[in-house]
Amino acid sequence: MSRVLALSGSLRASSFNTWILHALPALAPEDMHLHVYEHLGDLPHFSEDLEADPPAAVRALWRALADADGLIVATPEYNGGMPGVLKNALDWASRPYGSSVLPGHAAVVLSSSPGIFGGIRAQAQLRELFALLNVYVVGGPQVAIPEVHTRLDPTADPAHRLTDPTTRAMLTSLLHGLAEAIDHQAGNRLIKPLHHWQNGLAA
Ligand SMILES: Cc1cc2nc3c(=O)[nH]c(=O)nc-3n(C[C@H](O)[C@H](O)[C@H](O)COP(=O)(O)O)c2cc1C
């Protein structure tokens, strides 16, 4: 069984991106357990001054990440980029420097928007950030969901809110890609050069 932590880039109560995350368990492989982590809003703004004695919300995020074999991030786009709340969470996740629990994870990223570009610029930023943090991101299919409000039924229960068959099929494929990346330890392979570098520094 693989454990996957799902993060939404939106704190909005009726967030389309969060709704999509809640639709994923029904599309995931049977042995993938998905947990939507809804506490990014509890994190303080990142400050190096807080690192010596990290607040409980930060330790909780680190624990949740350490317990997960994989990550899913669904994000809206704010003014052409990823929302501050998501960048803040990933900045916290990247610490402590040299012993962050993030490197080596496998991940999928997706974005959605009521607009016609599906939040693709925010998604591109996220992919760039994960490359920097040595998180292995499944390359495709690249899922940026445009006009997302037309693909959801707000009156349905969370597991059945995502109605659009094409989006469901793409997400199913993406989740199977994540399962394979986890099974093949794609993330761990990625961080071998990082360990080599760190060991070299320690020697
Ligand atoms: C501050 C702000 C900036 C936004 N900028 C963009 C943008 O650059 N591109 C876009 O597609 N939508 C933009 N939107 C619209 C969001 O895509 C829309 O509010 C979306 O529903 C937010 O995602 P959520 O439903 O998951 O909360 C913006 C919304 C806000 C509040």
The ligand as an ORCA input file, in Angstrom:
! r2SCAN-3c Opt
* xyz 0 1
  C      -5.803     37.114     -6.384
  C      -6.336     36.258     -7.518
  C      -5.627     36.197     -8.692
  C      -6.064     35.364     -9.731
  N      -5.292     35.223    -10.856
  C      -5.609     34.291    -11.772
  C      -4.704     33.974    -12.837
  O      -3.629     34.521    -12.975
  N      -5.069     33.001    -13.712
  C      -6.253     32.300    -13.581
  O      -6.505     31.400    -14.382
  N      -7.124     32.594    -12.590
  C      -6.832     33.566    -11.681
  N      -7.675     33.814    -10.617
  C      -8.981     33.137    -10.566
  C      -8.848     31.801     -9.872
  O      -8.439     30.850    -10.831
  C     -10.201     31.385     -9.264
  O     -10.544     32.262     -8.223
  C     -10.167     29.941     -8.776
  O     -11.485     29.526     -8.503
  C      -9.297     29.777     -7.548
  O      -9.113     28.421     -7.288
  P      -9.970     27.632     -6.211
  O     -11.351     27.482     -6.782
  O      -9.267     26.328     -6.043
  O      -9.997     28.445     -4.938
  C      -7.271     34.648     -9.585
  C      -7.993     34.757     -8.396
  C      -7.523     35.523     -7.368
  C      -8.311     35.583     -6.068
*
